[in-house]
Structures are given as C-alpha cells and as structure tokens.
Amino acid sequence: MTLSIDPKTSALVLIDLQQGIVARGGAPRPGSEVVVNAARLANKFRESGSTVALVRVSFAPDRKDAVSSQVDAPFQMTGPLPPNWAEIVPEIGPKDGDLVITKRQWGAFYGTDLDLHLRRRGVRTIVLGGIATNFGVESTARDAFERAYQLIFAEDAMTSITAEGHAFAIQNIFPRLGLIRSTDAVMEAFAAA
C-alpha cells in the first residue's frame, strides 16, 4: 500500500519527548535516536504547514493531580522532579505554531484539549511517535482510534522501557489501529500526496 499524507488534514503528535523521560534511555533504541527521528518528522510537518502537537506529562509539585490507583507494579517517582523534567527537548521544540499539550496520565486525550485543537484544524490523520511505545503512545493511539482518527505509527520514532514491550505493541496492537511505517516512509508520503 502506498502511503500518502495530506498536509492539510494531518498532524504529528509526539508523546513525552521531554528532558526527564528522554534521559532515561529506552529499548529497543535509546531516547536520543527517537529524538533525531522525531525532529526530522516535526521539521517536515512544519515545512508542509501541518499541525505539530508536542505532548508532555507534568504534575503539580505535590502530585495531587497525578493518577493515584492501587496497582501491582507502580512507576517509582520519588522525591521532587528536576526543574527541567517536563521541558520538551530542544531538538524538537516547541517552535512557533506548535501545540503544547500537558497531560497528567498516559494518554494525551483524556483531560486535555488535544482533540479540540485537532478537530478545529481539520485533522483526520495522526502520525504518532514518542516514549514509551506501550504506555503513552499506545494509550493515545487507542483513544485516537476510538475518536475515528486515521493513525500512522512512526516505529523508529518511538521506544519503550523494554524491547519486548515495544515489540508487543508494534506487532500486536498497532496493526489493528493503523499503519506502521518508518520515519523515512512517512517523510516520503508527503511527496506522494
């Protein structure tokens, strides 16, 4: 299937490419490699006049706005977060015209105005990337799919905590929600439009 991206109705949504998360590393590729590919995509989307949404996770200093449920395997975030923890990495932006969305859970739609911004801009297709593949990216993808967005996953512009978690989402979840392509294939799809 030939991929074609209409710049007028497409958006790039990048999940949690922020100082405190990119610095943690990743698998199957390091966060730094994800940032390089995501920056290429962001620049292409901006040049094409498409929407770029940079999503970050952040909490109040007392973290009372964070999800707090009893779970068997909680994320360990103890002590105060570094001052730049929620800042988008400079290689990505934000640049003039970018949307910056702050979320307080894994998914980028619940409790934010992301859907409103995308719909007002006429967006029907979302290209997704970010960290972590099977947490924030997958949660956002599931919500986007239920809102009838067409999804394209830039596989090499995302990573996870483990290579197995990344692979499971790529092989078993994302093919049921949209199309999985490389950064290069997404970039080439603009020329095919």
Backbone bond lengths (Angstrom), bond angles and torsions (degrees), N, CA, C in turn:
res aa  C-N    CA-C-N  psi(-1)  N-CA   C-N-CA  omega(-1)  CA-C   N-CA-C  phi
1 M - - - 1.456 - - 1.527 109.54 -
2 T 1.314 116.78 127.72 1.458 121.81 177.15 1.515 108.98 -79.47
3 L 1.301 115.31 128.89 1.459 120.89 -179.84 1.521 109.39 -89.72
4 S 1.320 116.05 132.13 1.460 122.05 176.68 1.520 108.55 -132.28
5 I 1.314 116.53 129.76 1.463 121.24 -179.07 1.517 109.26 -116.30
6 D 1.320 115.90 122.57 1.464 122.17 176.13 1.525 107.70 -86.68
7 P 1.329 118.23 113.14 1.463 120.56 -177.08 1.527 113.55 -59.25
8 K 1.340 117.33 -27.70 1.467 120.38 -177.25 1.518 113.17 -73.58
9 T 1.334 116.96 -25.66 1.462 119.64 -175.13 1.531 112.68 -119.85
10 S 1.331 116.28 17.34 1.463 120.57 -177.62 1.518 111.29 -120.97
11 A 1.319 114.57 151.09 1.461 121.02 177.48 1.513 109.41 -137.45
12 L 1.305 115.46 147.66 1.461 122.92 170.65 1.518 106.64 -98.19
13 V 1.323 117.23 125.53 1.459 121.80 177.12 1.520 107.25 -119.92
14 L 1.316 116.14 115.18 1.463 123.10 -178.44 1.526 109.31 -108.82
15 I 1.313 115.45 128.57 1.457 122.29 -172.54 1.535 111.40 -103.07
16 D 1.316 116.02 122.23 1.463 125.32 167.64 1.525 115.22 56.46
17 L 1.335 117.15 35.08 1.466 119.92 174.06 1.528 107.79 -86.19
18 Q 1.301 113.26 71.33 1.465 122.65 -174.46 1.523 108.81 -124.52
19 Q 1.328 114.79 160.51 1.463 121.52 -172.95 1.530 113.32 -49.15
20 G 1.325 117.12 -50.97 1.459 120.67 -173.64 1.509 114.98 -70.92
21 I 1.323 117.86 -20.03 1.468 120.25 -178.77 1.523 110.90 -98.84
22 V 1.315 118.30 -43.00 1.470 120.78 178.56 1.526 110.07 -60.04
23 A 1.323 117.87 -36.12 1.461 122.03 -177.78 1.522 113.16 -66.03
24 R 1.317 117.70 -16.89 1.466 120.82 -177.66 1.526 112.84 -74.01
25 G 1.297 118.85 -12.21 1.459 120.42 -177.41 1.508 110.51 96.68
26 G 1.309 117.76 -142.88 1.455 121.66 178.81 1.506 111.88 155.80
27 A 1.328 114.39 170.69 1.456 121.75 177.00 1.526 107.60 -152.38
28 P 1.271 119.77 137.18 1.463 129.42 15.27 1.523 114.64 -84.76
29 R 1.322 117.83 -2.34 1.465 120.29 179.05 1.526 108.12 -134.46
30 P 1.322 117.13 153.35 1.462 119.77 178.80 1.531 111.91 -69.31
31 G 1.314 115.62 155.27 1.461 120.57 177.77 1.515 112.54 -55.90
32 S 1.327 117.45 -33.99 1.465 120.63 -179.55 1.526 111.64 -61.90
33 E 1.328 118.26 -36.37 1.468 121.56 177.87 1.529 110.64 -69.90
34 V 1.316 116.45 -38.51 1.466 121.17 176.18 1.525 109.59 -60.76
35 V 1.318 116.73 -43.19 1.463 121.43 -179.38 1.525 110.96 -61.15
36 V 1.325 117.93 -41.85 1.470 120.97 179.20 1.526 110.34 -59.80
37 N 1.332 117.10 -48.76 1.465 120.31 -179.06 1.522 111.68 -68.39
38 A 1.316 116.99 -40.36 1.468 120.31 178.66 1.527 111.21 -64.28
39 A 1.323 117.32 -38.16 1.472 120.65 178.15 1.520 110.55 -65.03
40 R 1.325 117.84 -39.92 1.470 121.28 176.33 1.525 110.04 -59.38
41 L 1.336 116.02 -46.11 1.460 120.29 179.27 1.524 111.13 -63.33
42 A 1.324 116.52 -45.95 1.466 120.10 -178.44 1.524 110.82 -59.82
43 N 1.315 116.76 -43.19 1.466 120.15 178.98 1.525 111.32 -63.22
44 K 1.329 117.11 -41.29 1.468 121.08 179.27 1.530 110.64 -64.95
45 F 1.326 117.12 -43.69 1.458 120.39 178.96 1.530 110.56 -63.34
46 R 1.314 117.14 -43.15 1.477 120.21 179.16 1.525 110.69 -63.00
47 E 1.333 117.19 -46.51 1.472 121.13 179.34 1.522 111.74 -59.14
48 S 1.321 116.39 -31.53 1.461 121.79 -177.91 1.521 113.03 -87.54
49 G 1.328 116.86 -1.06 1.457 120.97 -179.39 1.519 113.92 78.02
50 S 1.326 116.93 16.23 1.463 121.79 179.32 1.525 110.76 -86.06
51 T 1.312 114.49 162.78 1.464 121.44 179.36 1.520 110.22 -76.54
52 V 1.324 116.29 136.63 1.458 123.40 171.97 1.520 107.44 -120.50
53 A 1.329 115.78 122.39 1.465 121.44 177.79 1.518 108.66 -116.18
54 L 1.314 115.22 121.28 1.462 122.08 178.23 1.523 107.30 -104.25
55 V 1.314 115.62 116.43 1.459 121.63 -176.19 1.521 108.57 -106.03
56 R 1.310 115.14 132.97 1.469 119.69 177.34 1.520 107.99 -130.84
57 V 1.311 114.92 158.72 1.461 120.51 175.04 1.526 107.39 -107.81
58 S 1.302 115.39 135.83 1.456 120.07 179.92 1.523 108.83 -153.61
59 F 1.302 115.26 157.53 1.462 121.16 -177.97 1.520 110.48 -136.96
60 A 1.315 115.28 159.69 1.463 120.89 171.82 1.539 107.89 -64.41
61 P 1.331 117.78 156.57 1.465 119.60 -179.36 1.539 113.71 -54.02
62 D 1.325 117.20 -33.58 1.473 119.07 179.80 1.530 112.63 -87.18
63 R 1.327 117.10 -3.51 1.474 125.55 178.30 1.528 113.66 58.61
64 K 1.309 117.05 23.56 1.464 119.89 177.91 1.527 111.77 -72.66
65 D 1.335 118.17 -13.13 1.461 121.32 177.24 1.528 112.46 -94.49
66 A 1.330 117.60 4.10 1.464 122.19 178.36 1.524 109.91 -86.64
67 V 1.338 116.12 150.98 1.462 120.67 174.85 1.518 108.15 -61.42
68 S 1.318 115.90 133.15 1.454 120.66 -178.04 1.528 108.77 -135.59
69 S 1.305 115.95 93.70 1.458 121.94 179.89 1.520 109.29 -126.94
70 Q 1.313 115.79 156.01 1.454 119.78 175.11 1.522 108.54 -76.38
71 V 1.318 116.34 120.91 1.454 122.27 -179.98 1.525 108.97 -136.77
72 D 1.327 115.70 157.59 1.464 120.21 179.76 1.522 113.01 -74.96
73 A 1.334 117.44 -28.49 1.467 120.86 -176.41 1.527 110.04 -133.11
74 P 1.337 117.84 77.22 1.470 119.20 -178.77 1.530 111.97 -72.82
75 F 1.338 114.41 153.00 1.460 119.44 170.18 1.522 106.83 -71.24
76 Q 1.300 115.76 135.86 1.462 120.22 -178.97 1.521 110.14 -92.97
77 M 1.320 116.67 103.98 1.462 122.23 175.41 1.521 106.53 -127.26
78 T 1.301 115.86 92.65 1.458 120.13 -178.64 1.512 109.69 -109.66
79 G 1.299 115.01 152.07 1.453 120.69 179.32 1.516 112.47 75.01
80 P 1.310 116.33 174.97 1.470 119.33 -179.27 1.530 111.17 -71.30
81 L 1.313 115.17 146.21 1.456 120.46 176.90 1.523 109.13 -78.11
82 P 1.333 118.32 147.44 1.459 120.26 176.55 1.528 110.36 -58.31
83 P 1.325 118.24 151.46 1.471 120.86 -176.69 1.523 114.41 -56.83
84 N 1.337 118.36 -31.63 1.463 120.46 -177.65 1.529 112.65 -98.28
85 W 1.298 118.64 12.10 1.471 123.50 -173.39 1.525 112.07 -54.43
86 A 1.324 118.44 -43.46 1.468 122.10 -175.33 1.528 113.66 -93.29
87 E 1.319 118.75 1.81 1.461 121.09 -179.67 1.527 110.54 -74.58
88 I 1.324 116.12 131.88 1.464 121.35 176.01 1.530 108.01 -60.41
89 V 1.343 116.64 139.24 1.469 118.56 179.81 1.526 109.13 -61.79
90 P 1.322 117.99 140.90 1.466 120.83 -172.46 1.522 114.06 -62.83
91 E 1.324 118.90 -25.63 1.461 120.99 179.26 1.537 111.44 -64.05
92 I 1.325 116.23 -24.21 1.467 121.80 -177.19 1.527 111.18 -93.65
93 G 1.297 117.20 -41.78 1.464 119.26 -176.39 1.513 110.92 147.41
94 P 1.294 117.14 -148.06 1.464 126.09 3.71 1.528 112.53 -77.19
95 K 1.323 113.32 153.32 1.465 122.03 175.50 1.527 108.61 -109.55
96 D 1.319 116.84 166.06 1.468 120.63 178.06 1.523 110.07 -53.84
97 G 1.314 115.99 132.49 1.454 121.58 178.31 1.516 114.82 92.18
98 D 1.338 118.17 -14.68 1.464 120.56 178.01 1.527 110.52 -70.94
99 L 1.310 115.61 147.30 1.456 120.99 170.07 1.524 107.60 -88.44
100 V 1.315 116.83 136.92 1.462 120.95 172.79 1.517 106.48 -118.47
101 I 1.309 115.20 117.84 1.456 122.74 -176.16 1.524 108.08 -113.22
102 T 1.324 116.41 129.33 1.457 120.89 176.48 1.519 108.45 -107.01
103 K 1.323 114.85 125.23 1.462 121.46 178.93 1.521 108.97 -115.71
104 R 1.332 115.07 166.36 1.456 119.85 -179.06 1.522 111.68 -129.71
105 Q 1.325 115.43 20.05 1.453 123.17 178.16 1.521 107.44 -152.23
106 W 1.321 118.48 -173.51 1.460 119.94 -175.96 1.521 112.33 -66.26
107 G 1.317 118.13 -49.30 1.454 121.76 -174.27 1.517 113.09 -80.47
108 A 1.335 115.83 150.53 1.467 121.54 -175.97 1.525 113.95 -90.21
109 F 1.328 118.76 -7.01 1.463 120.33 -177.97 1.528 113.13 -93.80
110 Y 1.318 118.11 -46.60 1.454 120.68 -174.96 1.534 110.89 -63.89
111 G 1.318 115.98 126.41 1.461 120.86 175.51 1.517 114.83 75.41
112 T 1.347 117.77 11.73 1.465 121.00 178.06 1.525 108.65 -127.09
113 D 1.335 115.94 175.06 1.461 119.90 177.03 1.536 112.09 -104.72
114 L 1.335 117.07 24.26 1.465 120.70 179.74 1.526 111.75 -59.17
115 D 1.317 118.08 -49.28 1.463 121.15 -178.64 1.530 111.24 -59.08
116 L 1.314 117.36 -43.50 1.466 122.02 178.68 1.529 110.78 -59.31
117 H 1.337 117.24 -48.08 1.470 120.89 179.71 1.529 111.36 -60.80
118 L 1.328 117.02 -43.93 1.468 120.09 -178.02 1.517 111.05 -66.64
119 R 1.325 117.74 -44.80 1.470 120.65 -178.22 1.528 111.31 -65.98
120 R 1.322 118.27 -38.79 1.473 120.50 178.51 1.515 111.72 -65.73
121 R 1.321 117.04 -23.08 1.466 121.42 178.04 1.532 112.19 -93.57
122 G 1.320 116.67 2.30 1.462 120.79 177.96 1.512 114.39 75.70
123 V 1.327 117.62 21.26 1.456 121.74 -177.79 1.530 110.26 -73.02
124 R 1.336 114.87 131.73 1.464 121.29 175.37 1.531 112.02 -122.30
125 T 1.329 115.88 -20.36 1.468 121.18 -179.30 1.520 109.16 -121.42
126 I 1.332 115.20 133.90 1.464 121.49 178.28 1.520 108.67 -119.55
127 V 1.328 115.93 128.68 1.453 122.09 169.46 1.532 105.89 -98.86
128 L 1.332 115.45 125.94 1.467 120.95 -174.89 1.521 112.22 -111.96
129 G 1.334 114.77 143.32 1.452 122.69 171.66 1.511 108.17 -155.50
130 G 1.321 116.52 173.27 1.452 119.94 175.49 1.513 113.64 134.58
131 I 1.318 113.89 -163.22 1.460 123.16 -177.10 1.528 107.73 -132.69
132 A 1.241 119.52 129.61 1.454 132.32 4.99 1.527 109.48 -107.22
133 T 1.326 114.39 142.25 1.460 122.10 -175.10 1.518 112.46 -46.70
134 N 1.328 116.64 -53.93 1.459 121.12 -172.57 1.525 113.73 -96.44
135 F 1.304 116.71 16.34 1.463 121.15 173.01 1.526 109.19 -123.43
136 G 1.325 117.69 -88.52 1.459 120.78 -176.35 1.512 114.13 -65.65
137 V 1.344 117.57 -41.92 1.464 119.83 -179.63 1.523 109.73 -67.78
138 E 1.321 117.13 -47.15 1.466 119.75 -179.02 1.527 112.17 -64.55
139 S 1.324 117.76 -42.56 1.472 120.08 178.62 1.526 111.15 -60.83
140 T 1.315 116.21 -43.09 1.470 120.78 177.81 1.524 110.70 -65.14
141 A 1.326 117.25 -40.99 1.467 121.31 -179.83 1.524 111.39 -63.44
142 R 1.308 116.96 -42.79 1.468 119.47 179.75 1.530 110.38 -62.05
143 D 1.320 116.50 -43.98 1.471 119.96 178.41 1.523 111.28 -64.71
144 A 1.325 117.01 -41.27 1.471 120.62 -179.98 1.526 110.67 -64.44
145 F 1.314 117.09 -41.32 1.462 121.94 178.58 1.535 110.12 -61.02
146 E 1.317 116.87 -43.46 1.464 120.93 179.25 1.522 112.40 -68.05
147 R 1.324 117.35 -19.14 1.465 122.52 176.01 1.535 111.67 -95.21
148 A 1.334 116.93 9.41 1.466 125.04 174.04 1.526 114.46 71.12
149 Y 1.325 118.27 24.63 1.462 120.66 171.22 1.527 108.63 -78.41
150 Q 1.335 116.38 145.60 1.452 121.47 169.33 1.525 106.66 -80.88
151 L 1.325 116.75 136.78 1.460 120.37 -174.26 1.526 111.73 -118.96
152 I 1.334 113.95 138.80 1.452 122.26 171.98 1.526 105.80 -128.47
153 F 1.324 115.79 126.69 1.462 121.33 -179.01 1.524 109.48 -101.66
154 A 1.320 117.05 119.85 1.465 121.90 175.73 1.527 106.95 -85.11
155 E 1.322 116.30 89.77 1.467 122.34 -168.99 1.518 113.24 -57.34
156 D 1.318 118.12 -38.29 1.462 119.89 -178.50 1.523 112.86 -88.20
157 A 1.325 116.40 7.62 1.471 121.72 173.16 1.530 109.20 -111.34
158 M 1.330 114.99 28.99 1.465 120.47 175.17 1.519 109.33 -150.35
159 T 1.309 114.85 158.49 1.461 122.20 177.11 1.518 107.64 -155.59
160 S 1.330 115.20 173.21 1.456 119.29 -177.72 1.524 111.00 -136.41
161 I 1.307 114.95 -166.23 1.464 121.28 178.38 1.523 109.74 -78.25
162 T 1.340 115.68 -37.33 1.464 121.39 177.46 1.527 109.29 -129.97
163 A 1.321 115.77 151.66 1.462 120.62 176.89 1.530 110.28 -64.09
164 E 1.326 117.57 -34.23 1.460 121.50 -179.94 1.522 111.20 -66.59
165 G 1.319 117.66 -41.48 1.464 121.00 177.84 1.523 111.55 -63.73
166 H 1.320 116.18 -42.95 1.470 121.26 176.68 1.530 110.05 -60.22
167 A 1.340 116.57 -50.17 1.459 121.53 -176.65 1.525 111.50 -61.91
168 F 1.320 117.68 -39.41 1.463 119.64 -179.46 1.529 111.03 -61.14
169 A 1.336 116.51 -45.72 1.469 119.71 179.19 1.521 110.67 -63.76
170 I 1.330 117.84 -44.39 1.460 122.36 -177.73 1.528 111.04 -65.04
171 Q 1.315 117.47 -40.09 1.463 121.14 -174.95 1.524 114.23 -87.27
172 N 1.339 117.83 -29.33 1.458 119.84 -170.29 1.521 115.69 -117.32
173 I 1.311 118.07 -28.92 1.470 120.73 -175.79 1.534 110.76 -101.79
174 F 1.312 117.25 -56.53 1.463 121.13 -173.25 1.530 114.43 -60.41
175 P 1.351 120.46 -35.69 1.471 118.21 178.37 1.530 113.09 -63.00
176 R 1.314 117.62 -19.00 1.468 121.88 178.32 1.529 112.06 -90.06
177 L 1.326 115.76 -9.30 1.466 120.78 -178.33 1.523 112.98 -110.25
178 G 1.325 117.51 -22.93 1.461 119.23 -175.84 1.511 112.01 -177.80
179 L 1.331 115.48 -152.52 1.459 123.40 -177.16 1.514 109.67 -108.75
180 I 1.314 117.13 139.77 1.464 122.23 179.16 1.521 107.60 -108.74
181 R 1.330 115.79 122.94 1.463 121.10 -178.28 1.528 109.78 -139.83
182 S 1.310 116.18 167.71 1.466 122.17 174.59 1.524 109.42 -84.89
183 T 1.303 115.87 166.13 1.463 120.85 173.77 1.524 110.21 -57.37
184 D 1.327 116.96 -45.22 1.470 120.13 179.65 1.521 111.61 -59.15
185 A 1.334 117.15 -42.53 1.469 120.16 -179.48 1.523 111.26 -65.05
186 V 1.323 117.13 -37.60 1.473 120.21 177.35 1.520 109.86 -65.73
187 M 1.324 116.95 -43.25 1.476 120.35 179.66 1.530 110.50 -61.94
188 E 1.320 116.84 -42.06 1.468 121.23 179.67 1.526 111.82 -66.63
189 A 1.323 117.46 -27.29 1.472 121.37 -177.56 1.519 112.10 -66.42
190 F 1.335 117.72 -22.60 1.469 119.91 176.60 1.527 109.99 -67.14
191 A 1.324 117.16 -36.26 1.464 120.68 179.96 1.530 111.10 -70.36
192 A 1.342 116.32 -27.31 1.458 120.54 -177.69 1.521 112.60 -81.34
193 A 1.327 117.02 -11.25 1.472 120.55 -176.21 1.524 111.83 -71.15
